[in-house]
């Protein structure tokens, strides 16, 4: 196991190639340990060099509804009556704290996505946020 810090693009590419080689390593093996360490190093490098903005809250809601095969009518009772749903989805009314709580609980959308102002993304640890979105999608589909 020859692990070195990722200091630049060449180190990053080398680490990615090595991860591909180790991908099917048996759990508990030295190769598996190397894979875990490289994944941590790659994640830290990507967090610093490739930050990604959170999605717009309304776009995140639309995406989650699409994943579930539903339309905005599914939001009636979650964020309010039909008129309120229309206003929110058209960007004419901001999400209230109560709406954010309900959307987070019922649609499993990360609160940090919903809290930000519509149309204003901010840079975050995409690995943590996307893993949370994937995890909730996988749990709900199982």
N, C-alpha and C positions, 0 to 999 in steps of 0.2 A: 504494500500500500504506500504510494508515493503521492501524498496530498499536499498541495501548496495553495497559498492564498490566491484568490482571483483578483488580479490587479489591473487587468486591461482586457480588451476585446479578444486577444489571442488566448489568454488564460481561460476566458469565459468559453470560447469555442472548444478548447481542449477539454474542459470539464464537461461540456454537453456531449461531446463524442464519447467520453469515458462513461457517462451515465447510460448512454445507449448500449454500450458493451456490457454493463453490469445489470441491465434492466431485469433480467430473469434470474438473478442470484437467489440462491436458497436462503430462506430466512435463518438468521443466526450465524451465517457464514461471515468470514472476513470480507468477502465481496459485498455482502449485504450491508455490513457496517460502513464500508467505503461509500456505497451508494447513499446511505443516510447522511454521511458527512458532506459529500459533494452536493446533495440536494439542498442542504442548509446553506452552504457557501453560495450556490447559484441563486437561491432565493434572496440572500442578503445583497448580492451584486445587482440583481434585477430590481430590487426595491429601491436601490440608490440610483441606478442608471436608466431605468425604464419605468418611471412612475406612470400610473394610469389614473385618469380622472374617474370619479364616480359617475354613474349614469344620471341623467335628469330624473327626478322623482316620478314625473308623469310617464316618461318612457319606461321606467322600471316597472311601474304598475301595469302598463300595456303589455310589456314583455311577459310578466308573470301571468296575466290573464290569458295571453296567447298560449303559454306553456300548459295551462290547465284546460285549454279548449273552451274558454268562456269569453264573454264580451263585457262591456261596461255595466250591463244590467246586473251582473254578479256583485257589483259594488253597492247596490241599493241595500241599505241596512248596515253596511260596513262603514261607509263614510257619510251616509245620510239618504235622503229621499232622492227621487229621480232628478229633480232640478239641481240639487246640491252636487250630485254626481256629475251632471253635465257641466256645471260651472267649474268644478275642480279639473275635470278632464280637458276642458278647453283653456285652462290656465287663467280663468277669470277670478278664481278664488283660491287662496293658498290653503295648504293642508293645515288643519288645526292639530294640536297635540293629541286630542282624542282620536282623530282620524288616523294619525300616524300610529298610535298604539294599536288600533283595530287592524290596520293594514299589516302591521308587523306580526300580530298574533294570527290573523286569519289567512294571510297570503305568504307569510314567512319572508317578507322583504326586509332586509337589514335596516334597522332604524336609522343608521348613519346615512343611508341613501335617501330616505324620506325626509329627514330633518333639514337638509340643505334647501336653499331657494331653487325653485324651478328655473332652468336655463343657466344655472351656475354650478358647474362641476368643480370638484376640488380634488387634488391629488391625494391618494391614499395608498395603503398597503393593499394592492390588488390581490395578492395571494390570500390574505386573510379574508377579504370581502368575497372574492369569487369562490373560495373554498366554502364559505358559509352558504352562499347561494346554491352551489352544487350540492352540498350536504343536505340542505333542506329540500331540494328538488328530488334527490335520490330517496330520502326518507319518506317523502309524501307519495312517491310513485310505487314504493314497495308495499 
